[in-house]
Amino acid sequence: AQYQFHWTRDAALTWQALLKVYKTSAQGRAKAELLKRFEAWVQFEKRAVKNAIAVGLSQGEPKFHLNAQPYTGEWGRPQN
């Protein structure tokens, strides 16, 4: 079994680093692709939060399946 989940904090930290690359890049095509992927990530996060709220979890739920559905199994909620 593979461990494949989306963690909001980890994704945000990754994008923080990638946005630094975006700001300093002079390559137009690469920059445009990075912006497109960033926008897709933002949409994913919006969908994930909406799905979490729909099943009664908090807006700040940190762990999701790769289809933006919240992970509802046991794992130590809330994560303080």
N, C-alpha and C positions, 0 to 999 in steps of 0.2 A: 504494500500500500504506500502510495506517495503522500507526502504532506504538502498540500497545496491550498493555502489560504491567503486572503488579502488582509493585511494589517494596515489600518489607516495611518498610524503614526510612522511606520516604516516606509510606506509609500510617500508620505509627505517629506520625510528626511531625504529620500532618494530624489524627489523632484526639486527640493531645495538645492541640492548639488547640481542637478541638470540645468536648472535655471541660471546658475552661475556660468555654466558652459554656454548656454544660449546667449547670455548678455555679452560674452567676450568673443563669440564666434563671428568670423567674417564670411563664412560660407553660407550664402543665401539659401541654397537648396536644403542643406542640413538644418539650418535654422527654421525654415518653413516646416520641415518634417517634425522637428522637436516641438514646435508650437502646436501642430496638429495633434500630436500625441498627448501633450499637456491638456489641451481642451477635452480630449476623450477621457482622460483621467478625471478631470473635474466633473464631467457628466456621470462617470461611473460612481464617484463619491456621492453625488446628489441622489442617484438612484439607490445606492446602498443605504443612505440615511432614511430615505422615504420607505424602503422595505423594512428597515429596523423598526421604525415607528409603527408601521402597519401591523407588526406582530407583537407590539407592546413593549419593545425594548427602548432604551434611551436613545436620544439623538446622537450621543457620543459613543455609540457601540464601536469597539475597535476591531472586531474580527468578522470577516465575511468569507463566504465561498466565492469562487472566481466568477460566478454568475450574478454577483451583487446581492445574493440572499444572505441574511445574517446567520452566523453560526449560533445555534440555540442549544448546543450540547453543553455538558458540564466542562468547565475549565477554570473556575475561580472568579466568577463574576460577583461584585464589581471589581475591576482591576484598579486598585488605588495605589 
